[in-house]
């Protein structure tokens, strides 16, 4: 929850996020809540207005629900979904360990609000808008962009065994190190995006409560 970001520990481990929270030029959404657990229902809700499934075990093109991506495409509005460490555009991969090029980390399809939906995956035109984050061009941003960091950069992390196995640094779930890693990731990118003219909304995909009893 937001208390973990702006609390005493967060002020030390996440100075950039705290600087945004205290900046009068930034807008804080204090009644913005996650809707479910685990991660995917929250991404699905943002894309389709429905949680789709209460699981992270999702696959490409699984859900026949209309999405905001379909609406943008139909209206001729440019858009892009950018996924850090996704191995190729519109990949069917459900879990990918990116150990070859920095920033290394894990891509999960359950953090992708586009590929699990048939309207995107079955449409070559829409699928072409779902790209690895490395394809994002700040000099030619679409009208609407959605960015998911990999698991080592989004403060989610992996187990200590997985981090050791794949050589991921600062990537163990629940540690101060991964909070700092995510904060530094934002600090390196958000100013670039805002300088390019983007309005940037930063949110987390899960809270500590439920849709009926939100606490984050």
N, C-alpha and C positions, 0 to 999 in steps of 0.2 A: 504494500500500500504506500501512499504518498508519505505517510509518517516515517517509513523506512528510508525515504530519500532525504527529507528535510529535517529529520531528527539529528541528534548529536553525532551519531556514527556516520550518517549520510553526509553531513557537512564536511567530514574529513575525507571519506572515501569517494564522494561524488561532488567535488567542488563546482564543476561546470553546471550540472543540473541545478544545484543550489543557487548559483549566480543567476540563472534564468528565472528561478522562482522568486528571487528578490528584486529582479529587474522590473521597474514600473512599465517598461516598454513591452514586456511579455504579459500574456493573458493566462491566468490560471483557471482551470476548470475543476472546481472543488466538488462538483456533484457528477462526475463522469465515472461510471462504474463498469467493471467487467460484468459479464452476464452469466458465465458458467465456468466449469472446469471440465477437462483440461484446456489446453490452448486453443485447439481448432474451433470450438463453438464460438469463440470471441472473434476470430478472423471471419468465420462464416457470417456472423451477425453483421459485421461491418460491410461485407460484400453483398449480402442478400437480404438482410433484415430478419433472417432466421438462423437458429443455431445449427441446423442441418443434422448434426450427430454429436452425441456426448462422448466423443472419443478422439484420439489422435491417430488412430489406425485408419487413415483415409487414403484414397488412391486417386490418380488422375482421371478426371471426367466422371467421377462417381455420382455427383448430385445434379439432378435436373431441376435446378432452381434458377429463376432469373436473377441477375446480379447488376450492380451498378456499372460493371464493365460493359455488359450488354447495352445498357442505356447510353453510356458515353459513346460507345461505338456507333450505335444507331443514330445518335444526334450529331455525329461528326466531330466530337470533341476528342482531342488527343489525350492519350493516357498511357501510363506504363506501370507495371508492377516489377520491382527490382529486388532480387533475392540474393543476398550475399552467399557465396560458396555454392550456389546452384550450378551443376556441372555444365549445362548447356541451356539454350532458350527453351522454355516450356517443357522442361524435363519431366519424365514420369517417375523419376527417382524419388523414393519415399524418405531416404536417409542417405546422406553423402558425406563422407569424411574427406574434407579438403585439406590435404597435408602438403600440397606441392607449391602453392604460391601464397604469399602473405596478402591479406590476413587469413591465416588458416583457421579452420573451425568446422562445425557441423551444419549442414543444410538439412532442414526437415520440411517435408511437404505440408505438415500440419501448421506451419507458420506461413503458408502461402495462401492468400485469399482468392486466388484466381484459378490455378490449374485443377483443383478438385471439382470445379464446376464444368459440366458438359458444354454449356454455352460458350465458354472460353476454350476449353481443350479441343472441342470438335470443330472449332472455327479457325482455319489457318490465319485469317486476318487478326483475330483477337489473340490467338496464341503467340503471334509474333510480337506482341506487346509485353510478354512476360519474359524478362531477361535477367541474366546474372547482373549483380550490382555494378560490375566493371563496365557494363554498357551504358550506364547513366552518364549523360553528357550535360554538364552544367551550362554549356553555351547554347543548348537546344533542348531545354526541358519541356516535356509535354505539359498540357494544362493541368493534369492531375497525375500525381505520382504516389505510389505506395512502396515503402522501403522496409524490408525485414533484414536486420543484421543476422549473421550466423550465431550459433549457440554460444560461441566464445565471446561475442561482442554485444549480445543482447541482455547480459546479466543472468541468463538461464543456466548455462554451463552443463557439464557432464560429470560423471563420477570420477573420483580420483584415479581409479583403475583405467578408465577410458582416456583421461588426460595423459596419464603416463604412457599408455599403449601407443597413442598417436602423436605424442610429443607436443601437445597443446600447452601453452603457457597461460597462467592466470585464468584457468577455465573450469575450475572445480565449483560445482553448485554450492551456493550458500556461503561463499567466502568473501572477505573484504576485497581480495585481489580481483575477483571477477566484476564486482561493482565498479572498481576503479577502471578496469579495462573497458567496460561499457561506457563509462563517463568520458574517458579519453577518446573513444571512438566517436561519440557525439561531438565533442569539442573540436575534433579534426574535420568534421564534415558539415555540421549545421551552419557555421559561418559561411562556408562556400556556397551552400544552397540559398541562404538568405541574400548573400551578395549577388546571386544570379537572379534575384527577384522573387524567390519562392516564399510563401507563407508556410512555415513548418510547424506541424502538430506532432508532439511527442507523447506517446501513450504506452502503457504496459498491457500485456494481453491477459493477465489474470490478476484477481485480487484475492483477499483473504476471506471473502464472504461469498454470497450467492446473489442472483438477480433479485430475490425477494428480501435478502438481508445483506446489502452491500456494506463493506467496511473499508474499501480502499479509496 
